[in-house]
C-alpha cells in the first residue's frame, strides 16, 4: 500500500532528502487520481497549485505538481532518485501506479523516456 502525504511539509519531514530529478507527464489530475494518486491544494510555493506526494516502491519520495495556471495538460514530477528511463520508473513507482508508464507520455529533461 502506498503512503500518501497530506502536504509537502509532511512529505519532507518523512523524507529529509533532496530532490534529484524532475520531468513531466502528459496527463491530467483526474487521470492520475483514477489510479489512486491523492492530490492536495498547496497555496505556498510557487503559488496555488495541486500536488501529490507519496513514497515510491523503494521508499523514495515522488512529488507530482499541477500548476493552476497551466493549460497544457501536463503534470510535473520530482523524485529523490534519477528517473531517465521507463525501467527506472518501474523500479520506483508503486505497483498501483505502474500503468502510468504505458498510459502517458513521460518527458525527462526534454527527451521522452
TIRO-2110 file (N, C-alpha, C; in Angstrom, 1 decimal):
// TIRO-2110
0.8, -1.2, 0.0, N, 1, A
0.0, 0.0, 0.0, CA, 1, A
0.9, 1.2, 0.0, C, 1, A
0.5, 2.2, -0.8, N, 2, A
1.3, 3.4, -1.0, CA, 2, A
1.1, 4.4, 0.2, C, 2, A
2.1, 5.0, 0.7, N, 3, A
2.0, 6.0, 1.7, CA, 3, A
1.8, 7.3, 1.0, C, 3, A
0.7, 8.0, 1.2, N, 4, A
0.5, 9.4, 0.7, CA, 4, A
0.6, 10.4, 1.8, C, 4, A
1.1, 11.6, 1.4, N, 5, A
1.3, 12.7, 2.4, CA, 5, A
0.3, 13.8, 2.1, C, 5, A
-0.2, 14.4, 3.1, N, 6, A
-1.2, 15.4, 3.0, CA, 6, A
-0.7, 16.8, 2.7, C, 6, A
0.6, 17.0, 2.8, N, 7, A
1.3, 18.2, 2.5, CA, 7, A
2.7, 18.0, 2.1, C, 7, A
3.3, 19.0, 1.5, N, 8, A
4.7, 18.9, 1.1, CA, 8, A
5.6, 18.9, 2.4, C, 8, A
5.2, 19.7, 3.4, N, 9, A
5.9, 19.6, 4.6, CA, 9, A
6.0, 18.2, 5.2, C, 9, A
4.8, 17.6, 5.2, N, 10, A
4.7, 16.2, 5.8, CA, 10, A
5.6, 15.3, 5.0, C, 10, A
5.6, 15.4, 3.7, N, 11, A
6.5, 14.6, 2.8, CA, 11, A
8.0, 14.8, 3.1, C, 11, A
8.4, 16.0, 3.3, N, 12, A
9.8, 16.3, 3.5, CA, 12, A
10.2, 16.0, 5.0, C, 12, A
9.2, 16.0, 5.9, N, 13, A
9.6, 15.6, 7.3, CA, 13, A
9.8, 14.0, 7.2, C, 13, A
9.0, 13.3, 6.5, N, 14, A
9.2, 11.9, 6.4, CA, 14, A
10.4, 11.5, 5.6, C, 14, A
10.8, 12.3, 4.6, N, 15, A
11.9, 12.1, 3.7, CA, 15, A
12.8, 13.3, 3.6, C, 15, A
13.6, 13.5, 4.6, N, 16, A
14.5, 14.7, 4.6, CA, 16, A
15.6, 14.5, 3.6, C, 16, A
15.3, 14.5, 2.4, N, 17, A
16.2, 14.3, 1.3, CA, 17, A
16.2, 15.5, 0.3, C, 17, A
17.0, 15.4, -0.7, N, 18, A
17.0, 16.4, -1.8, CA, 18, A
16.3, 15.8, -3.0, C, 18, A
15.6, 16.6, -3.7, N, 19, A
15.0, 16.1, -5.0, CA, 19, A
16.2, 16.0, -6.0, C, 19, A
16.3, 14.8, -6.6, N, 20, A
17.4, 14.6, -7.5, CA, 20, A
17.0, 14.7, -9.0, C, 20, A
15.7, 14.6, -9.3, N, 21, A
15.4, 14.6, -10.7, CA, 21, A
14.0, 15.2, -10.9, C, 21, A
13.7, 15.5, -12.1, N, 22, A
12.3, 16.1, -12.5, CA, 22, A
12.1, 15.8, -13.9, C, 22, A
10.8, 16.0, -14.3, N, 23, A
10.4, 15.9, -15.7, CA, 23, A
8.9, 16.1, -15.7, C, 23, A
8.2, 15.7, -16.7, N, 24, A
6.7, 15.8, -16.7, CA, 24, A
6.1, 14.7, -17.4, C, 24, A
4.8, 14.5, -17.1, N, 25, A
3.9, 13.5, -17.8, CA, 25, A
2.8, 14.3, -18.5, C, 25, A
2.5, 13.9, -19.7, N, 26, A
1.4, 14.5, -20.4, CA, 26, A
0.1, 13.8, -20.0, C, 26, A
-0.6, 14.4, -19.0, N, 27, A
-1.8, 13.8, -18.5, CA, 27, A
-2.5, 14.9, -17.6, C, 27, A
-3.6, 14.5, -17.0, N, 28, A
-4.3, 15.4, -16.2, CA, 28, A
-4.5, 14.8, -14.8, C, 28, A
-4.8, 15.7, -13.8, N, 29, A
-5.0, 15.2, -12.5, CA, 29, A
-6.1, 14.1, -12.4, C, 29, A
-7.2, 14.3, -13.1, N, 30, A
-8.3, 13.3, -13.0, CA, 30, A
-7.8, 11.9, -13.4, C, 30, A
-6.9, 11.8, -14.4, N, 31, A
-6.4, 10.5, -14.9, CA, 31, A
-5.5, 9.9, -13.8, C, 31, A
-4.7, 10.7, -13.1, N, 32, A
-3.8, 10.1, -12.1, CA, 32, A
-4.6, 9.8, -10.8, C, 32, A
-5.6, 10.6, -10.5, N, 33, A
-6.4, 10.3, -9.3, CA, 33, A
-7.2, 9.0, -9.5, C, 33, A
-7.6, 8.7, -10.7, N, 34, A
-8.3, 7.5, -11.0, CA, 34, A
-7.5, 6.2, -10.7, C, 34, A
-6.2, 6.4, -10.7, N, 35, A
-5.3, 5.3, -10.3, CA, 35, A
-5.1, 5.2, -8.8, C, 35, A
-5.5, 6.3, -8.1, N, 36, A
-5.3, 6.3, -6.6, CA, 36, A
-4.4, 7.4, -6.1, C, 36, A
-3.8, 8.2, -7.0, N, 37, A
-3.0, 9.3, -6.5, CA, 37, A
-3.9, 10.3, -5.7, C, 37, A
-3.4, 10.7, -4.6, N, 38, A
-4.1, 11.7, -3.7, CA, 38, A
-3.5, 13.0, -3.8, C, 38, A
-4.3, 14.0, -4.4, N, 39, A
-3.8, 15.4, -4.6, CA, 39, A
-4.3, 16.3, -3.4, C, 39, A
-3.5, 17.3, -3.1, N, 40, A
-3.9, 18.3, -2.1, CA, 40, A
-3.6, 19.7, -2.7, C, 40, A
-4.3, 20.7, -2.1, N, 41, A
-4.0, 22.1, -2.5, CA, 41, A
-2.8, 22.6, -1.8, C, 41, A
-1.9, 23.2, -2.6, N, 42, A
-0.7, 23.8, -2.0, CA, 42, A
-0.7, 25.3, -2.3, C, 42, A
-0.9, 26.1, -1.4, N, 43, A
-1.1, 27.6, -1.6, CA, 43, A
0.2, 28.4, -1.4, C, 43, A
1.3, 27.7, -1.0, N, 44, A
2.5, 28.4, -0.7, CA, 44, A
3.4, 28.6, -1.9, C, 44, A
4.2, 27.6, -2.2, N, 45, A
5.2, 27.8, -3.3, CA, 45, A
4.9, 26.9, -4.4, C, 45, A
4.9, 27.3, -5.6, N, 46, A
5.2, 28.6, -6.2, CA, 46, A
3.9, 29.4, -6.4, C, 46, A
3.0, 29.4, -5.5, N, 47, A
1.7, 30.0, -5.7, CA, 47, A
0.7, 28.8, -5.7, C, 47, A
-0.5, 29.1, -5.9, N, 48, A
-1.5, 28.0, -5.8, CA, 48, A
-1.2, 26.9, -6.9, C, 48, A
-1.2, 25.7, -6.4, N, 49, A
-1.1, 24.5, -7.3, CA, 49, A
-1.6, 23.3, -6.6, C, 49, A
-1.7, 22.2, -7.3, N, 50, A
-2.2, 20.9, -6.7, CA, 50, A
-1.0, 20.0, -6.7, C, 50, A
-0.8, 19.2, -5.6, N, 51, A
0.3, 18.3, -5.5, CA, 51, A
-0.2, 17.0, -5.0, C, 51, A
0.6, 16.0, -5.3, N, 52, A
0.5, 14.6, -4.7, CA, 52, A
1.9, 14.3, -4.3, C, 52, A
2.1, 13.8, -3.1, N, 53, A
3.4, 13.4, -2.6, CA, 53, A
3.2, 12.0, -2.0, C, 53, A
4.1, 11.1, -2.4, N, 54, A
3.9, 9.7, -1.9, CA, 54, A
5.3, 9.0, -1.9, C, 54, A
5.3, 7.9, -1.2, N, 55, A
6.5, 7.1, -1.1, CA, 55, A
6.5, 6.1, -2.3, C, 55, A
7.6, 6.0, -3.0, N, 56, A
7.7, 5.0, -4.1, CA, 56, A
8.0, 3.6, -3.6, C, 56, A
8.1, 2.7, -4.5, N, 57, A
8.3, 1.3, -4.2, CA, 57, A
9.5, 1.1, -3.3, C, 57, A
10.6, 1.7, -3.5, N, 58, A
11.8, 1.5, -2.7, CA, 58, A
11.9, 2.5, -1.5, C, 58, A
10.8, 3.2, -1.2, N, 59, A
10.8, 4.2, -0.1, CA, 59, A
11.2, 5.6, -0.5, C, 59, A
11.5, 5.7, -1.8, N, 60, A
11.9, 7.1, -2.3, CA, 60, A
10.6, 8.0, -2.3, C, 60, A
10.9, 9.3, -2.4, N, 61, A
9.8, 10.3, -2.4, CA, 61, A
9.5, 10.7, -3.8, C, 61, A
8.3, 10.7, -4.2, N, 62, A
7.8, 11.2, -5.5, CA, 62, A
6.8, 12.3, -5.3, C, 62, A
7.0, 13.5, -5.9, N, 63, A
6.1, 14.6, -5.8, CA, 63, A
5.6, 15.0, -7.2, C, 63, A
4.3, 15.0, -7.3, N, 64, A
3.6, 15.5, -8.6, CA, 64, A
3.1, 16.9, -8.4, C, 64, A
3.2, 17.7, -9.4, N, 65, A
2.8, 19.1, -9.2, CA, 65, A
2.0, 19.5, -10.5, C, 65, A
0.8, 20.1, -10.2, N, 66, A
0.0, 20.7, -11.3, CA, 66, A
-0.2, 22.1, -11.0, C, 66, A
0.4, 23.0, -11.8, N, 67, A
0.3, 24.4, -11.7, CA, 67, A
-1.1, 24.9, -12.1, C, 67, A
-1.7, 25.6, -11.2, N, 68, A
-3.1, 26.1, -11.5, CA, 68, A
-3.2, 26.9, -12.8, C, 68, A
-2.1, 27.6, -13.2, N, 69, A
-2.1, 28.4, -14.4, CA, 69, A
-1.9, 27.6, -15.6, C, 69, A
-1.4, 26.4, -15.5, N, 70, A
-1.1, 25.6, -16.7, CA, 70, A
-2.4, 25.1, -17.4, C, 70, A
-2.3, 25.2, -18.7, N, 71, A
-3.5, 24.7, -19.5, CA, 71, A
-3.0, 23.7, -20.5, C, 71, A
-1.8, 23.1, -20.3, N, 72, A
-1.3, 22.2, -21.3, CA, 72, A
-1.5, 20.8, -21.0, C, 72, A
-2.1, 20.4, -19.9, N, 73, A
-2.4, 19.0, -19.6, CA, 73, A
-1.1, 18.2, -19.2, C, 73, A
-0.3, 18.9, -18.5, N, 74, A
1.0, 18.2, -18.0, CA, 74, A
1.1, 18.2, -16.5, C, 74, A
1.7, 17.2, -16.0, N, 75, A
1.9, 17.1, -14.5, CA, 75, A
3.5, 17.0, -14.3, C, 75, A
4.0, 17.9, -13.6, N, 76, A
5.5, 17.8, -13.3, CA, 76, A
5.7, 16.7, -12.2, C, 76, A
6.8, 16.0, -12.4, N, 77, A
7.2, 15.1, -11.3, CA, 77, A
8.6, 15.4, -10.8, C, 77, A
8.8, 15.1, -9.6, N, 78, A
10.1, 15.2, -9.0, CA, 78, A
10.3, 14.0, -8.1, C, 78, A
11.6, 13.6, -8.0, N, 79, A
11.9, 12.4, -7.2, CA, 79, A
13.3, 12.5, -6.6, C, 79, A
13.5, 11.8, -5.5, N, 80, A
14.8, 11.8, -4.9, CA, 80, A
15.7, 10.8, -5.6, C, 80, A
15.3, 10.2, -6.7, N, 81, A
16.1, 9.3, -7.5, CA, 81, A
16.1, 9.7, -8.9, C, 81, A
17.2, 9.5, -9.6, N, 82, A
17.2, 9.8, -11.1, CA, 82, A
16.2, 8.9, -11.8, C, 82, A
15.4, 9.5, -12.7, N, 83, A
14.5, 8.7, -13.5, CA, 83, A
14.6, 9.2, -14.9, C, 83, A
15.5, 8.4, -15.6, N, 84, A
15.7, 8.8, -17.0, CA, 84, A
15.3, 7.7, -18.0, C, 84, A
14.7, 6.6, -17.5, N, 85, A
14.2, 5.5, -18.4, CA, 85, A
12.9, 4.9, -17.8, C, 85, A
12.2, 4.3, -18.7, N, 86, A
11.0, 3.6, -18.2, CA, 86, A
11.3, 2.5, -17.2, C, 86, A
12.4, 1.9, -17.4, N, 87, A
12.8, 0.8, -16.4, CA, 87, A
13.0, 1.4, -15.0, C, 87, A
13.6, 2.5, -14.9, N, 88, A
13.7, 3.1, -13.5, CA, 88, A
12.4, 3.6, -13.0, C, 88, A
11.5, 4.1, -13.9, N, 89, A
10.1, 4.4, -13.4, CA, 89, A
9.5, 3.2, -12.8, C, 89, A
9.6, 2.0, -13.5, N, 90, A
9.0, 0.8, -13.0, CA, 90, A
9.6, 0.4, -11.6, C, 90, A
10.9, 0.7, -11.4, N, 91, A
11.5, 0.4, -10.1, CA, 91, A
11.1, 1.3, -9.0, C, 91, A
10.7, 2.6, -9.3, N, 92, A
10.3, 3.5, -8.2, CA, 92, A
8.8, 3.7, -8.0, C, 92, A
8.0, 3.5, -9.1, N, 93, A
6.6, 3.7, -8.9, CA, 93, A
6.0, 2.6, -8.1, C, 93, A
5.0, 2.9, -7.2, N, 94, A
4.3, 1.9, -6.5, CA, 94, A
3.6, 1.0, -7.6, C, 94, A
3.3, -0.2, -7.2, N, 95, A
2.7, -1.1, -8.2, CA, 95, A
1.4, -0.6, -8.8, C, 95, A
0.5, 0.1, -7.9, N, 96, A
-0.7, 0.5, -8.4, CA, 96, A
-0.6, 1.7, -9.4, C, 96, A
0.6, 2.3, -9.5, N, 97, A
0.8, 3.4, -10.5, CA, 97, A
1.6, 3.0, -11.7, C, 97, A
2.0, 1.7, -11.7, N, 98, A
2.9, 1.3, -12.8, CA, 98, A
2.3, 1.4, -14.2, C, 98, A
1.0, 1.4, -14.3, N, 99, A
0.3, 1.6, -15.6, CA, 99, A
0.5, 3.0, -16.2, C, 99, A
1.0, 3.9, -15.4, N, 100, A
1.3, 5.3, -15.9, CA, 100, A
2.3, 5.2, -17.0, C, 100, A
3.2, 4.3, -16.9, N, 101, A
4.3, 4.3, -17.9, CA, 101, A
3.8, 4.0, -19.3, C, 101, A
2.8, 3.1, -19.4, N, 102, A
2.3, 2.8, -20.7, CA, 102, A
1.1, 3.8, -21.1, C, 102, A
0.5, 4.4, -20.2, N, 103, A
-0.7, 5.2, -20.5, CA, 103, A
-0.3, 6.7, -20.8, C, 103, A
0.8, 7.2, -20.3, N, 104, A
1.1, 8.6, -20.5, CA, 104, A
2.5, 8.8, -21.1, C, 104, A
2.7, 9.8, -21.9, N, 105, A
4.0, 10.2, -22.4, CA, 105, A
4.7, 10.8, -21.2, C, 105, A
5.9, 10.3, -21.0, N, 106, A
6.8, 10.9, -19.9, CA, 106, A
8.0, 11.5, -20.5, C, 106, A
8.2, 12.7, -20.1, N, 107, A
9.4, 13.5, -20.7, CA, 107, A
10.4, 13.8, -19.6, C, 107, A
11.6, 13.5, -19.8, N, 108, A
12.7, 13.7, -18.9, CA, 108, A
13.7, 14.6, -19.5, C, 108, A
13.8, 15.8, -18.9, N, 109, A
14.8, 16.8, -19.5, CA, 109, A
14.6, 17.0, -21.0, C, 109, A
13.4, 17.1, -21.4, N, 110, A
13.1, 17.3, -22.8, CA, 110, A
13.2, 16.1, -23.7, C, 110, A
13.5, 14.9, -23.2, N, 111, A
13.5, 13.7, -24.0, CA, 111, A
12.5, 12.7, -23.5, C, 111, A
11.7, 12.2, -24.4, N, 112, A
10.7, 11.1, -23.9, CA, 112, A
11.5, 9.9, -23.4, C, 112, A
11.0, 9.3, -22.4, N, 113, A
11.6, 8.1, -21.9, CA, 113, A
11.3, 6.9, -22.8, C, 113, A
END
